[in-house]
């Protein structure tokens, strides 16, 4: 127990360092940086290049990594944060997710996809304490975490810039009137946050190795620590990191004799995150920098006749796909199933203003349920598809009902924690994908050929599109748009915002499950490898790149994610593709903000003039004392 306690304190200290940097930037800018782990991963690669490849002594390499790369990353992140500061929560998440994709893609391009050993640069001597061997490097890590926490807390509490960090996110203009430059305050916070991220990546890399995916997910461990600190209290965040690390290590000790429970320890941080977000009182979880009102409505300026002609042409093109694509037809069938997934996400994000980062998890549940019902229970294919999709509805309700009280950011974090729990614990269970890790997924009788099954999926996609359009035009659609605009106004008008949230979340889960049930028979079998939890983040980023319009963006996003890679025979370019997706996601959000900022002053001036004119009409000014001139 003591051995695992020491291990937990060491790893928990690293989680604390990462979480502290995350909290500082979030409370200062209002942007929860999903790319925080990517900064940590990039710092580990920078140190590896300097020390292991170039032969730079480790103290100099460490200083250049933390105080050189960390400062540069902070300056770049502050510049990006300044541009997207007024964006919706979804756009902020997309922009920071773009950083994750870029860093992971570049790391694979330069160093390859395989994991590399990371040099142990801290002293490796050890001593005994109560029959437990404790390494000098472990002591150093714990002391660094404690010292940086104390230093950061003192800086934030006592310095002028530190105190300003607590006010800049709420009202930067008012802060500016006191003589403090809000830009300088935010820049300082981002530099501190990225230096902490760099330090955490540098300290944890010797333990887990140089692998971009694992290093990037370090920040997810820090999410739980930040939640314990309510995303704002620095000492509580530090203690939260220790709690996460110790709980994870002690769980490893507890399940060491049971292979079936081996996945539980790695899931402890995500379980804590999910539970904490559901049980913390609503008043304690306020989203920093969140705008009270936001608009997600997207009106098309295209002539209705041209739009109808475009739909007819697109429909004819989809019908002709089997005759045009040859042996790649299964790829297009999978893309059609993906359209339903993007419809489910678009309905949730773009129409109702809510966020879900577990759509691929719902897709996996639908696929597994369909396979069990069609193969194990022997139900007719259509009934198995329908029931497989319906299975996701109560699962969605289990998440939605306790989570409806959460702001969009915390709902996204809760669903992301749920997605990781699914992937690490439930996917490996016998009732999900079976003992062998995959299930047979049959096609409907009489439609076993690739061409016939493509048309079956296309028909379901067509029906799903009509359903989404009908929802948007019905009263529920108006309620969803009102929910996105202002939940307060919606409630004041007599509507039940909570019921509306649950309805749209369950409908979105149903469509995602339907997508999984359609995708499973494409290859004839389905397994956990088809539904990595990280893809829930990827589909959100790709949807943002696909542009406006719910139906059009679903088609474009699915084609970009599934069809385009099938035509890229160059392995090198396939490795570049995540970088392009990430850069495009960042560019799409930035372009949208730049365009919105440019249009805002003119619109605001026009509204101001109209308001003045209405007031003047209602309350005409009294005549001058001397009469009219």
Secondary structure, DSSP 8 states (H G I E B T S, - for coil): -HHHHHHHHHHHHHHHHHHHHHHHHHHHHS---TTHHHHHHHHHHHHIIIIIIS---HHHHHHIIIIIIHHHHHHHHHHHHHHHTTS-HHHHHHHHHHHHHHHHHHHHHHH-SS-B-----S---EEEETTEEEEHHHHHHHHHHHHHHHHHHHHHHHSHHHHHHHHHTT-HHHHHHTT--HHHHHHHHHHHHHHHHHHHHHHHHHHH-B-HHHHHTHHHHHHHHHHHTTTT-HHHHHHHHHHHHHHHHHHHHHTTT-GGGTTHHHHHHHHHHHHHHHHS-GGG---TT--S---------S-HHHHHHHHHHHHHHHHTHHHHHGGGHHHHHHHHHHHHHHHHHHIIIIIT----S-HHHHHHHHHHHHHIIIIIS---HHHHHHHHHHHHHHHHHHHHHHHTTS-HHHHHHHHHHHHHHIIIIITTSHHHH-TTSEEE----TT--SHHHHHHHHHHHHHHHHHHHHHHHHSHHHHHHHHHHH-HHHHHHTT--HHHHHHHHHHHHHHHHHHHHHHHHHHHSEEEGGG--TTHHHHHHHHHHHT-S-HHHHHHHHHIIIIIHHHT---HHHHHHHHHHHHHHHHHHHHHHHHHHHHHHHHHHHHHHHHHHHHHHHHS-----TT---
